[in-house]
Amino acid sequence: MNTDDLENFEAERELQLAQEYQDVVSMFRYAIETDRRFYLANNVDVKVLSEGPRPIVEVVLSDAWVWDMYRKSRFVPKVRVLSFKDVNVEELPPKDL
């Protein structure tokens, strides 16, 4: 496999992932962005586990979908994320809008 083949493969996988996102986004209430991943989920619980200059943030998601083109199954029943960096949780607009 040469470099062009690898780039074409990755571009195709990214396109498939974007299409899957469009198909599933209406099934979820929240969009969650961490420094490493992007998630969709129906339940989100965020806690600050430690204070100080670098607090640890724990995010627990249930009924989730993970933006990761290398996973075979992107639907996950429960996810626990620990982060020292920013975590963005956004409530998605209702389906009827």
N, C-alpha and C positions, 0 to 999 in steps of 0.2 A: 504494500500500500504506500503510495507516494503522498507528498504533502497536499497536493490538490485533492486527492481522494479523501483524505482525512478532513480537510476543510469542508468539502461537499457533504460528507457524512454528518459532521457537526452542524452545518447549516440546515440540513434536512431535519435532524433531530430537534433543533431549536424551533423550527417552523411547526413541527408536529406538536411540540410542547405548547406553543402559543395558541394553536388551534384547540388543543385539549383545554387550556385555561378558559378560552372563550366558551367552550361547551359546559364547563362545570362551575364557573364563578357564580352563577345565579343560585346555586345550591347552598351557598355559605353566607354567614352574617358578617364575618370579619376578615380583613386582610392584615397580615402580620409580617413585618419586615425586620429581620435581624441583620447582624453584620455578615452572616454566612448564608442565610436562606430566606426565601419568601414562602409564606404559607397562606392558605385559606382555611378558616375554621368556623365552627358554629359555637364553640365555647372557648373562652380565653380567661385565664386567671394569671395576673401579674403580681409578683411580690418582690420587694427589695429585701434580700437576705442579709446584707451587711451594709453598714454605712461607711463613710470615709471618702477619700479621694477617688477610689475605684470601687464603687458599690457593685455587688453581685446582684443581678436581676434574674429571677426565675420566672419563666413563662411556661405555663402548662396549657396545652391545647388538646381539645378532644374533637373527634369527628373532623379530621383535618385532611388537607391535600397539600402536597409539597412540590414546589417548583424545583425539579431536579431532573434533568434530561437523562441521567444515567440510571435512575431507579426503575426497576421493573414495575413496581406498584407504587403509585404516588398517593393513594388513599391510605391514611394511617388512623387507627382508632384513638391513639393517645401519643402526644409528643411532649417531652420536657426539654426545655432549652435553658441553659445557664449562659449569661453573657455579662461581660464587663463593659460593653459598649451600648449604644443607643438601641432601643427596641421601639418600633413604631406599630401601634395597634390602631386600625382604622375601621370604624363601623361602615359597612357597605350600605348603599341605599336600598330601600325595600324593593322587592321584585316587581311590584305594581307601578313603579315610577317609570 
